[in-house]
């Protein structure tokens, strides 16, 4: 015991200080690598999810926001998605058709939950949503994104639009197999119609980011003043 104590006392003071600094940095980095993120679930039905989460990009959202489910559904009906084509593809086959990014049955599920989420959101929150269901072919089809509001602008970010993924393994079976690796979905474009109510559209293609994210800034109050608000179904 005395021998160990003598070894410690023989260390120069600067070496002991350096050791303590290094240990402190390791502890701090370990704590920093596990940030605490608060979330609040609004909808969880099967694989469909809507929740409030901290917005990493902004603390100036004008939340809470009062939008009825019918108004949210009307805005979602204006979002269109289309296959992204290069110039050669467009010359050969023309522009891709635009289809609704949110189908009728998806709006019926999503609009009421988004309306509730926006009414409960804080300025530092954003609303995350994930829609997922099995197709007739046995694939999983997913639409994922985020919504927030700043003043007159509704910010809609979409990272998947009806993306198809192969199903994972059946873990109930004794012989388990590794899950199938999802094939990368085709690149797509997202727009809001009528386009006169689209303030800005930006894109982050997959070669710059781990996934594609299409961002729309919609003049939602002006749009709702003109568009016919229909029931969210």
C-alpha positions in Angstrom: 0.0 0.0 0.0 2.8 2.5 0.9 4.7 1.5 -2.2 1.6 2.5 -4.4 1.3 5.8 -2.5 5.0 6.6 -3.1 4.6 6.0 -6.8 1.8 8.5 -7.0 3.7 11.1 -4.9 6.7 10.7 -7.2 4.8 11.9 -10.3 5.5 15.5 -11.2 2.6 17.9 -10.6 2.2 18.8 -14.3 1.8 15.1 -15.2 -0.9 14.6 -12.6 -2.8 17.7 -13.8 -2.5 16.5 -17.4 -3.9 13.1 -16.4 -6.8 14.7 -14.6 -7.6 16.9 -17.7 -7.6 13.8 -20.0 -9.9 11.9 -17.7 -12.2 14.9 -17.5 -12.3 15.2 -21.3 -13.2 11.5 -21.7 -16.1 11.9 -19.2 -17.3 15.1 -20.8 -17.2 13.6 -24.3 -19.1 10.5 -23.1 -21.9 12.7 -21.7 -22.0 14.9 -24.8 -22.4 11.9 -27.1 -25.7 11.0 -25.4 -27.8 14.1 -25.7 -31.3 14.0 -24.0 -34.0 14.7 -26.6 -37.5 15.3 -25.3 -40.4 13.9 -27.4 -44.1 13.7 -27.0 -46.1 11.1 -29.0 -49.4 12.3 -30.5 -50.2 9.3 -32.6 -48.9 5.7 -32.5 -51.0 3.3 -34.5 -49.1 0.3 -35.9 -46.2 1.8 -37.8 -47.9 5.2 -38.2 -46.4 7.8 -35.9 -46.8 11.5 -35.2 -44.7 13.1 -32.4 -43.4 16.4 -31.1 -39.6 16.6 -31.0 -37.0 19.3 -30.4 -36.2 21.2 -33.6 -32.4 21.3 -34.1 -32.6 24.0 -36.8 -34.7 26.7 -35.1 -35.9 28.1 -31.8 -38.1 30.8 -33.4 -41.1 28.7 -34.6 -44.4 30.5 -34.0 -45.9 27.6 -32.1 -48.5 26.7 -31.0 -50.5 27.1 -34.2 -54.3 26.6 -34.6 -55.0 24.7 -37.8 -58.0 22.4 -38.1 -57.7 18.9 -39.4 -59.6 20.0 -42.6 -57.1 22.8 -43.1 -54.1 20.6 -42.6 -55.6 18.0 -45.0 -56.2 20.7 -47.6 -52.5 21.8 -47.5 -51.3 18.1 -47.7 -53.5 17.6 -50.8 -51.5 20.4 -52.5 -48.2 18.6 -52.1 -47.1 16.7 -55.3 -44.2 14.3 -55.9 -42.6 13.2 -59.1 -39.7 11.1 -60.2 -36.5 13.1 -60.7 -35.3 12.8 -64.3 -32.0 14.0 -65.8 -31.9 16.0 -69.0 -31.5 12.9 -71.2 -34.4 11.1 -69.5 -36.6 14.2 -70.0 -35.7 14.5 -73.7 -36.6 10.8 -74.2 -39.6 10.4 -72.0 -40.7 14.0 -71.1 -41.4 15.3 -67.6 -42.5 12.8 -65.0 -46.1 12.9 -63.9 -46.9 14.6 -60.6 -48.8 12.5 -58.1 -50.2 13.3 -54.6 -47.5 12.9 -52.0 -50.3 12.1 -49.5 -53.1 9.8 -50.5 -56.7 10.2 -49.3 -56.4 7.5 -46.7 -53.1 8.8 -45.5 -54.5 12.3 -45.0 -57.4 10.8 -43.0 -54.8 9.4 -40.6 -52.3 12.2 -40.6 -54.3 15.5 -40.7 -56.0 15.2 -37.3 -52.8 14.2 -35.5 -50.8 17.0 -37.2 -53.5 19.5 -36.2 -53.3 18.3 -32.5 -49.5 18.3 -32.6 -49.2 21.9 -33.9 -51.7 23.1 -31.3 -49.5 21.6 -28.5 -46.1 22.5 -30.0 -43.6 24.9 -28.3 -41.4 27.3 -30.3 -38.5 24.9 -30.0 -40.5 21.9 -31.3 -41.2 20.5 -34.7 -43.6 17.8 -35.7 -42.3 14.4 -37.0 -44.5 12.1 -38.9 -44.1 8.6 -40.3 -46.7 6.7 -42.4 -46.0 3.1 -43.1 -48.0 0.1 -44.4 -47.6 -3.2 -46.2 -48.3 -3.3 -49.9 -50.0 -6.1 -51.8 -46.6 -7.2 -52.9 -45.4 -7.6 -49.3 -43.1 -4.6 -49.3 -43.2 -1.8 -46.7 -44.2 1.6 -48.1 -43.1 4.6 -46.1 -43.6 8.4 -46.1 -41.7 10.4 -43.6 -41.2 14.1 -42.8 -41.3 17.1 -40.5 -43.6 20.1 -40.2 -43.1 23.5 -38.4 -44.5 27.0 -38.7 -42.7 30.3 -38.7 -45.0 33.3 -39.1 -46.8 33.0 -42.5 -44.7 30.1 -43.6 -45.4 26.4 -43.1 -42.1 24.4 -43.4 -42.6 20.9 -44.7 -39.6 18.6 -45.0 -40.0 15.2 -46.6 -37.4 12.5 -46.5 -39.4 9.6 -48.1 -42.4 9.6 -50.4 -44.0 6.2 -50.7 -40.6 4.6 -50.5 -40.6 0.8 -50.9 -38.6 -1.4 -48.6 -38.3 -5.2 -48.4 -39.6 -6.6 -45.2 -37.3 -7.6 -42.4 -37.0 -11.2 -41.0 -39.7 -13.0 -39.1 -38.1 -13.1 -35.7 -40.8 -15.5 -34.5 -39.2 -18.3 -36.5 -36.4 -20.4 -34.9 -34.1 -20.0 -37.9 -33.5 -16.3 -38.2 -32.0 -14.6 -41.2 -30.4 -11.3 -41.6 -32.8 -8.6 -42.8 -32.9 -7.6 -46.4 -31.1 -4.4 -47.1 -33.6 -1.9 -48.4 -33.0 -0.8 -52.0 -32.4 3.0 -52.4 -35.6 4.6 -53.6 -35.5 6.6 -56.8 -34.8 10.3 -56.4 -37.9 12.4 -56.5 -39.0 16.1 -56.6 -41.6 17.7 -54.4 -43.7 20.7 -55.2 -46.8 22.5 -53.8 -49.7 23.4 -56.0 -50.8 26.1 -56.8 -47.2 27.1 -57.0 -48.0 30.8 -56.4 -48.2 29.8 -52.7 -44.8 28.2 -52.7 -42.3 30.6 -51.2 -39.3 28.4 -51.6 -38.3 24.8 -52.4 -34.9 23.4 -51.6 -33.4 19.9 -52.1 -30.6 17.9 -50.5 -29.8 15.0 -52.8 -28.5 11.8 -51.5 -24.9 12.4 -52.6 -24.6 15.3 -50.2 -26.6 13.8 -47.3 -27.3 10.3 -45.9 -30.8 10.6 -47.2 -32.8 12.8 -49.6 -34.7 15.7 -48.0 -37.0 17.9 -49.9 -38.0 21.2 -48.2 -41.0 23.3 -49.0 -41.9 26.7 -47.6 -45.6 27.2 -48.1 -47.5 30.5 -47.7 -50.2 28.5 -45.8 -52.5 31.3 -44.7 -52.7 32.8 -48.3 -53.3 29.3 -49.7 -56.1 28.5 -47.2 -57.7 31.8 -48.0 -58.1 30.7 -51.6 -58.3 26.9 -51.6 -61.5 25.1 -50.9 -61.1 23.5 -47.4 -62.4 20.0 -47.6 -62.9 17.4 -44.8 -59.7 15.6 -43.9 -60.7 12.3 -45.3 
